[in-house]
């Protein structure tokens, strides 16, 4: 039978009487100043006199002198917290030594306790519902507001963060979303047994309130009060990706090396792998589509024969808990001497003078015309094949899903333009604004077809895109990804910001189109960890990761795996340790 709660005033009076005998012990326990945003330490006597949030919520008469854990807390999931609070005589128990951790709390109880426990905090707003059961989201908000951890009451990303963190985050009441989001960012929300479910509308219990308080003060409780909470702490999602390519890397050419690479990433708390499947005019998996277009079923490299690296990667990814996203690395680009280009000359886009080749270092490339019907069918067929044959987590294109601005003067494009523009010919100036918009529309049309193909075949797979910043992407490659995001076609954006100067890197993070997109979908940042001919210091990488986090973006992906800790003159172990410190705790990826 549930015991009747004692008047709160009696509990507080008795807890005040306990303050003096244990003040010396508390001084030792709380010798460090409080974490910001407190401006000064709370008075210990005043703090104790509040009985703290974790106790006194209708708990009944206090058992004076009792310091053991409550008799009804031994099997409770918050028992380590309850024991720590009882040890400090902060936890009021009834005459039977019970705390009743599963009983509900009310706003009135919580308001009185917070006023006593945190007397210097902002005033608590009172309502006509103060004696009704208190929702969990409102309890968290009251605590966070009183503790001063809600710096921005109009946090525009609060709703997005909650939806990505919790399966039921949409049900958090709108007025308290900034406070609950602040609690999540600070690692102060404990949700047992499933940290992905908040159950915001459910009444908070005394045991949960105790857990909230212990977690809020976990850097002050010098006991294992919250150690057992670690699996139940709600953490913001963070995409932690790495690109695996066959350029300057041989890990894809050996099953054991591929497996070891994925295990290395998992050990460093990565959660996503973007593995190339379309590169150099070849697929790196056995493809009927590629065979029809080029005569080659798979890249002829000896290390790929008799294998299916995508199937291997997906199987290992499932075992390790890594998302595996096939990456069509070459997009609409192909080697000029490839069988694909040789067999399909009409697919190649041209400049005004009829030329079509681009020199990138020692490599000569051509670009497929995104408006050509056969090119559109080839690209959508590749996506359809991948989504139908493999249980992919998504499909990714990048900055090579592009239409270089000087192109568009091939016969197919000229005929299409004339048909739509009453027989007109395009402007001679490739950067004419209207001509750019028209050709960009062809690329947009193809992206729409690809997205529809993917979702029709595998509705849960994400459409991932990793472009350059929007102004550069459009002016050089006619890629209007901000429009694609606005149309709802892109589920994940990873903007490549390969800048060495910290000021330039940070300026790109504040780009208008990037920021607008980040309110709609998870937006991460591609960070360069080095190239074969250009190593990147790991300290610079770490600084860039922290800048991304400061801007509250969805995560990072590193280009590329080999340069994380192999293609570098820096100490390999030091680079690995730096990455592990950055990704100290596991995190699930941002994908909603």
N, C-alpha and C positions, 0 to 999 in steps of 0.2 A: 504494500500500500504506500502511496506517495505521501510524504510528510508535508504538513503545511509550512510555508515559508515564514520565517520570522520577519518582523519589521526591519526595513533596511537601515533605519536610524540606529537600531540596537546593534546591528552588525558593525556599523561604522564606529560606533562608540567603543565597542570591544576591541576592534582592530586598532583604534588609537591607543588604547591601553597597552597594546603589545609593542608599540613603536619604540619606546625607550629602551627596553631590555635588549633588543636586537639591533639597535642603531649601529653599534660598533661593527657587528658582523656585516651589515648592509653597506657600511662605508667601505669595507674591504672589497665587497662584491662589486660595488658601483664606483670604483675609484676613477674610472675613465669618464671623461665628459661625454654627454649624450651626442649621438650622431646628428648632424645637421638634418633638418632645419631648426632644431632647438637652439635658442640663443644663449642659454645657460642651463646648467644642470638643475633638475627639479629637486626641491627640498626633500630629503629622505623621509622625514617625519610626515610631511604632507603627502608624499607619494604613498607611503604605507597606510596612512589614515584612510585613503580611498578604498582600501581592500583590493584595489586593482580590478580591472575588468574581469579577470579570470575567476573571481570568486564573488560571493555575496549576491549573486543574482537569485534571490529567493531561496537561498540555500538552507535556511533554518538556523537555529542557535549555534553559535560558534563553540567548538570544543576547545576551551582554553588550554594552552600548553601542548596541544597535539601538533606534532610535526611530521608524523608519518603520512604516507599517501592515503587518500580517502579510501574507506573500506569498500566503496562501490566503484573504484577507478582501476582496479587491478587488471581488468580485461578490456578496459576502454582504449581505443586507438590513441588517445592523447595522454595516456598514463604517465609518460616521462615528463611531460609538461606539468601535469597535475602534481606529480611528486615534487618537482622543483619548486612550484609555487607553495606547496604545503610545507616544504622544508624551510622556506623563508617566513612561514606563518602568514602568508598572504591569502591563503585559500580558506575561506570560512566553511566550516563543516557543521552539520547539525549534531544533535546530541548522540546520534548513533555513528558519528564519524563519516557521514555520507555527504557527498557533494552534489549528487543527482545530476550528472553531466548530460543526461539526455532530456532534461526538462527545458522548455523554451524560455527565452528572455524577452523582455519588453523594452521599447524605447525609453520608458521612464527609468527602468533599472539601469540601463546603459548610460543614460544622460547623467544620472546622479553619480554613478561610479566614475565616469570620465571627468566630471567636474572635480571630484576628489583626487583622482589619480593623476590627472594632468591639469592642474589648476590654472596654468598659464596659457592654455590653448585658446583658440578662437571660440566664441560662444556657440552653444549648440542650439539649433533651431527647434523649438517645441511645437507640437501639433496636437490636434484633438484625438489622435490615435496613439498617444503615448502609452496607454495601458493595454494595447493589443499586441499580439505576437509580432516580432520584428523580423522583416525579411533579411536574408543573408547578405544581399547586396547592399542594403541600407546599413546594416551593422558594420560592414567593411568600410563604407563611406564615412560613417560617424567616427570610427577609429582613425582613419586616415586624415580626416579633416582636423580632428582634435590634435593629432600629432604633427600636423603641419606639412604633410607630404603631398599635398595637392597644390602644386605651384601654378597650374593653369586651369582655371575653372572652365574654360572654353576649349579644351583640348580637341582639335578637329580630328585627330586620329584615334580617339578613345574607342569609338564604335568599331572601327576596323580592327584594332588590336584585340578587343574582346571577342569579336567574331572569329578571329584567327586562333585565339588562345583556347576558347571554350566551345564545345559543340553546341551549347545553349547560350552562348554569349549574347545573341540577339535579344534575349529575354531580360537582360539587365535594364533596369529603368533608366530612361534617358537622363534625368537630372543627376543621377549618381555615377554615370559612366566615367567622367573624368577622374573621380576619386578611386573607383575600382580599378581603372586602367593604371593609375599611379601606383596602387598597391601591387598590381601584377608586375609592373616594371621594377619595383623595389624588392620583389621576391617575398612579399608579405601575405600572400593568400595561400592558405592550406585548405585543400579540398579532398577529403577522404571519402571513399577509397579511390576515386578517379579524378586526377587533377585536370582532366580535359572536360569535366562537367562541373559547373558551378552551382547549379540548382538555385539561381538567384532569388526566386520567389518563395522558397521554402523558409520556414521559421528557423532562426539561428538557435542553437542549443547552448547550454552553459559550457559543455565540453568544447564545442566549436569556438565559442567566445574565448575560452582559455587558450585554445590553440592559436587563434588570431593574435592574442596579446603576446604569447610567448614568441611567436614568429616575428612580431613587430619589434620586440625587445631582444631578439636573439643575439645581438652583438653585446648585450649587457649581461645576459645570463651565462655565467661561467660554469655551467654544468651541461650535461648532454640533454638539456630540456627539449631541444628541437631536433636532435640528431635523427630521431626516428621519423621526422616529418619529411625528410629529403625526397622520398619517392612521391610525396603528395603535394609538394609545392608547385603551384601553377607558374609556369615560366612562359614568357612570350615566345612565339615561334620564331625561328631564325633559319633561313636557308643558308646552308653551309655546303657549297658545291665545289667541284673540281672538274675541269674539262680534261678528258682523255682523248688524245689524238695520235695519229700514226706519223705525224711529222716531228722529226727530232726525238722520236721515242719508239722503243721496240716492245713496250709492255703488252701491246695488243697481239703481237706475233707469237706469243707463247702462253699456253693455258696457265701454267704455274705462276708466271710473272703477272698475268692479269689478276689471278686470285690473290696474290700477295699484295698487289697495289690496292685492291679493294679492302683487304684486311687492314692495311696501313691506314687508309682513310677512316675506316670505322674506329680503329684504335685512337685516332686523333679527334673523334667525335664529329666527323663530317656526317651529313645525312643524304647527300645527293651526288650522283655521278652523271655527267653529260658525256656520253660516249659517241665518238664519231662513227657514223654508218654510211656517209656519202662524202667521198673525198677523192680528188684527182680524176674525176670522171668515172669512178668505180664505186660500187657498193662494197662495204666490208662485211656483208652478210650475204648468203645465197639469195639472189633476187631474180625472179622471173621477169619483172618489169625492166630491170637493167639489161638482162640478156636480150630482150626483144629490141631495145633501143640501141645497144652497142655491141651485141654479140658476146659480151662478157658477163657471166653469171655472178662473178665475185672478183675482187681485186686479185691479180695474179701473184701477189707476193707469196713465197713458199710457206711462210708462217700462218697463212690463212686457209690453206688448202685442207679440205676434209674437216673443216671446223665451222662453227657458227658462233662468232664471238659475242653477238648480241644475246643469243640464248644462254651462253655461259655467264655473261655479266648479269643478266636478269636472275638467273638461278642463284648465283652468289649473292646478289643484292638482296634477294628475299631471305636468304639464310642469315645475312648480317644485319638486316634492317635498313638497307640503303635504297633510296629511290633511284631507279635507273631510267634516264631519259635519252632516247636516241637523238643524236644531234646531226642534222644534215649540214655538215660543216661548209661544203662548197656552195650550197644554195643554188643560185643560177649561174655560177661560174664553172668553167671547165678548162682543162689544158688545151691549148690550140692544136696539139698533135694527138689528142685522144681519139679513140674510135668513135666515141659519142659525137664529137664535132665533125669527124671525117664522114660519118655515115649520114649526118643530118645537117648539111650546110645551110638549109633554109631556116634552121632554128636560131642561127647566130645573128645577133643584133649588130647594126653597122653605124658608123659615123657618116656625116654628110659627104665626105670624100670617098666613101665606099670601104674604108679600112675597118678592121674589126678586132685587131690584136692589141693587147695591153702587156706591157713589160713590168713585172713585179720582181725586182732583183734579177735573178737568173732565170725566172720562170715566165713563160709566155702564156697568156690566158685569153680566152674569149668569154662572152657573156650570152646566155640564152635569152631570147626575147620573151618576156613575160606575157605579151599579148598574143603570141602565136598559139593557135588552138592545140597543136601537137605538143608544145612545151607545157601548156597547162595540163593536158592529159597525163604527160609523163610525170610531172611533179605530184599531181593528186593521186596518181596510181602508186607512186612510191609510198605516200602517206597511208593510203588505203591498205597496201600490202603489209606495212609495218604494224598498223593497228589491228589488222585481222589476224596476223600470224603470231604476234607476240603480246603478252600481257604487259604492255608498256605503261609506265606512269605518266607519259606525256610524249610530245614531239617538240623538238626545238629547231628553229632557224635562227640565223644571226645576221650580221652586217653584210653577208654575201647573198642574202635574199634581197637583191638590189637591181637597179636599172641605172647604170652610170649615166650621168646627165648628158654627156656628149653623144650618146647613142639614140637611135630611133628613126634612122633614115633608110632602113632596109625596105625592100619591096612590100613585105607583108604589112608593116606599120604604115607606110605611105598610103597603101590602099585603104586601110581601115580609117585613117584620118580623113582621106578624101570622101569616103562614104558618109562619115558623120558630119563633115563640114562643107557639104555642097560642092565637092570637087576641089576644094582648096588644097594647097600644098603647105607643109609646116614652115614656120619661120626658119631662116638660115641660122639665126642666133639660137644656139642650143639652150641658153639660159633665159629665153623669153618666158615670162611668168605664166602666161596662158598655156604655152606649149609644155612647160614643165608640169603643170597641173594635169594636163591631158594624159601625158605618159605616166605620171604617178598614179593616175586612176587605173591604168592597166595593171600595175603592180598590186594595187589595192584589190582589184577584182580577183587576181590570182590568190591573194591571201584569204579572201572570203571563201573561195572554193576549197582551199586546203583546210580551213577551219571547219567548214561544214562536213567535209569528208571525214575528218578525224572524229568529230562528235557523233556522226551517224554510225560509225563503226565501233567506237569505244567512248561512250559519253563521259566516263569519269576521267579520261586522260586529259592532261592540261595542254593547252597551246602555249608554248613558251617561246619567247623571242629575246634575243640578246643583240640589240642594235648599238650603234654609236649614239651620242647625244643628238636630240632631234634636229637642231639647226644644221649640224654637219651632215647628218644622215639624209636630210632632204636636199640640201644644196649640192651634194656630190653624188647621191645615189637614188634620189627621188623616193626615198623611203619615208612615208608619212605614218609612222607608227603611233603617233598620238591620236590620229583618226581611228586607227584599228582598235586602240584601247577604248576610245569613246563608243565604238560600235559594239563592244562587248566580245570581240573576237580573241583577245589576248588574256590568258589567265595568269600569266607570270611574265614579268619584265625584268631582265638583267642588263642594265645599261653599262656598256663597256666604258670605263673611265680610266684609261691607261695614261695617267699623268704622273710625272715625278715630283713636280713642285706642289707642296702641300696647299698653297693658296689657290692654285689653279684647280687642283683636285676638289677642294671644298667648294669652289665657285660652281663647278659642274653639278655638285650635289644639290645646289639651290636652283638649278635650271627650272624654269617655269613649267615646262611640259613634264619633266620628271616628277616634280612636286604634285602637279595635278593628277598624274597617273597614280601616284602613291596613295591617294585617297580612295581609289577605286579598286585596285588590285595590289597584290604583293609586288613591290618594286625593290629589287636587289641591285647590287653594284658588282660589275666585273672588275677584278683587281689583277693587275699583271704581277706575277711572282717572278718573272724573268723569262728571257729567251736564251737560246743556245749561245748567241753572240752578245747577249746583253743581260747579265745577271742583275737581279734586283735585291738590294739589301733587305734582310728580313725585318729590320727595325722600321723601315719605310712602310713595308707591308702592314705591320702591326699598327702603325699610326693611322693608316688609311682605314683599316677595319674599325678602329675606335671612332674615327670621324663619321663613318657610315652609321654606327650605333648612336652617336650623339644626335644625328639627324633623324633617328627613329625610323630608318628604312628597314626593309624586310630581311636583309641578309647580304651575303657576299658569295661570289664564286671566283675561284682562282684559275687564271690561265698561266701555266697549265700544270698537270700533275708532276711531270719530270722536274720542273723548275722549283717545286715546293722545297725539295731538299736534295736533289741530285745534281742538276746542271747549275752549279754554283761553286765559287771558291770559298764560301763561308763554311764554317764547321756544320756538318750535317746534323749532329746531335743538338746543337744550339738552335738551329732552325726548327727542328722537330719540337723541341721544348717550347719555343715561342708560340708555335701554332697550338700546342696543347694548352698553354696558358690562355690563349685567346678563346679556345673552345673547351674551357675547363669542365663544364657540365654538359651532358647530352642535351640536344634540343630537337624537337620535331620541326620539319620544314614548313615554311609558309606556302600554302597552296590554295587559299580560298580568298 
